[in-house]
């Protein structure tokens, strides 16, 4: 009887020890995976531009431009949490004159991009993102001198290749973040009238062959974005240069719109908490 009691006691101790070991081996969920923060930045810019549109004029126009740039980026749960999703929106408006100053151009462009990037971590301070973007562009160029055809429209849907390089360095107690992003369209569709075709004729029903396949043979564009982020107390300032180069050559018509814009704005990282959740293990997209 005593032997049976010893066996039962031994079994009970084994069960308790096994249970304790299992509890120690189980990972704590709050420390297992960091919660991704959403990066957001808003910039206002001012710079110079040049516009050439052979549909409206044989002359090049040069002037000033203003721009609004918005960026949002967040890590997703895809591919072990190494894929980031990015939203980019920019609106640019410019006014320019020809060299004799006999006429003016007013140019407006709105562009939206949605991109997916795979993140690489070559070193502790460097983060490299490579991926693709779905890009949509809508714009116009208006000439104050023309009577019959005073304006022309711009419309594009593209697939872009894009890359981001981010480098973080600490100067004293401040962590500065340097970023460079490049985007180049590869293939898509764009709108263009025929040479000599007026918008009056298009409005009367002559709307054939207005949409064309766009690639390197007739559409060259590049957007460069170089920036530095400087945290000061509770505010993070972002200073940036945005260089946009847009060129098309189709139906014997050429368009060249180049802008160089210097921007200032703010950036932040945030997490939307639902209910009364207390989340502390966050992860910045550039960490």
C-alpha positions, -999 to +999 in steps of 0.1 A: +000+000+000+029+023+009+046+014-024+015+024-043+013+058-026+050+064-035+043+056-071+013+080-072+033+108-056+061+103-081+037+105-110+022+137-096+056+153-093+064+143-129+032+159-142+039+191-123+075+193-135+064+186-171+038+213-169+063+238-156+087+230-184+060+234-210+050+268-196+087+280-198+091+267-233+059+284-247+068+318-262+051+349-249+028+362-277+034+399-270+072+394-276+070+369-305+064+393-333+066+431-333+036+451-342+042+470-375+038+507-374+025+528-402+049+554-416+033+586-429+048+617-444+034+649-459+055+674-478+050+708-494+074+718-522+085+747-544+109+746-574+115+751-610+102+734-642+105+733-679+077+722-703+079+713-740+047+701-758+049+701-796+011+697-798+007+732-784+039+750-793+074+745-809+090+764-780+101+753-746+086+770-715+103+775-682+090+787-648+081+777-613+061+749-597+045+739-564+039+704-552+021+683-525+035+649-517+020+622-494+035+589-485+023+560-464+042+527-459+037+497-436+051+461-433+027+434-442+025+398-429+036+383-463+068+363-468+077+362-431+069+399-426+095+411-452+070+427-477+061+463-473+031+481-489+034+518-500+009+544-510+023+575-528+003+605-539+016+637-555+000+668-570+021+693-590+011+726-605+034+748-625+033+781-644+059+789-671+067+812-700+085+809-733+117+827-739+102+857-757+076+859-729+048+861-754+027+832-739+024+811-708+018+774-699-002+762-669+005+726-661-011+703-636-004+666-628-019+643-602-003+609-597-010+579-574+012+548-569+006+516-549+037+495-545+048+462-529+085+459-519+106+431-505+129+443-477+166+434-475+188+440-444+224+440-457+238+457-426+225+470-393+220+505-406+210+498-442+175+488-454+170+481-491+135+477-507+129+464-542+095+460-559+069+471-583+043+499-584+009+503-601+009+539-612-019+562-625-013+597-639-037+624-649-027+659-661-031+687-685-010+715-702-028+748-711-014+774-734-027+810-730-019+819-766-036+792-786-072+797-798-083+764-815-063+739-793-054+757-761-048+726-740-039+689-741-045+661-717-022+635-701-033+601-690-012+571-681-016+537-664+017+520-658+036+492-641+068+507-625+100+492-611+110+509-579+137+507-552+143+524-519+175+527-499+173+538-463+203+546-440+200+555-404+228+572-385+230+586-350+246+621-344+249+625-307+215+615-294+196+622-327+188+594-351+188+608-387+172+588-415+184+592-451+162+578-479+164+576-516+137+563-539+137+557-576+107+548-598+108+540-635+078+530-657+082+497-677+050+491-695+014+505-696-011+525-716-012+562-724-035+587-741-024+608-770-041+625-800-029+621-835-006+647-851-029+676-863-060+661-847-080+687-828-100+682-796-130+695-815-126+666-840-123+642-810-154+656-795-173+651-828-165+614-828-131+611-843-117+591-813-099+562-828-063+553-818-062+576-788-049+550-763-015+534-770+008+509-755+036+527-735+071+515-728+107+526-732+103+532-770+078+560-766+076+568-728+106+576-706+100+588-670+119+588-638+111+601-603+139+606-578+132+613-541+161+621-518+152+630-482+165+633-446+144+630-415+154+650-384+136+642-351+132+673-328+114+666-295+081+652-305+082+664-342+101+647-370+110+671-398+115+658-433+135+677-459+135+664-495+144+669-531+120+655-557+132+653-593+106+643-619+114+637-655+086+629-679+090+624-717+068+610-744+072+607-781+042+592-801+022+601-832+050+626-842+042+645-810+067+651-782+062+661-746+089+668-720+080+679-685+109+683-660+105+695-624+130+700-596+112+706-563+126+712-528+102+701-500+097+704-463+072+686-441+066+661-413+067+624-408+054+601-381+049+564-372+017+553-357-004+523-348-042+523-346-053+506-314-087+490-312-106+488-280-084+489-249-055+470-263-021+479-248+005+473-275+041+481-268+062+459-290+062+481-322+083+478-353+092+507-376+091+499-413+127+511-417+141+491-387 
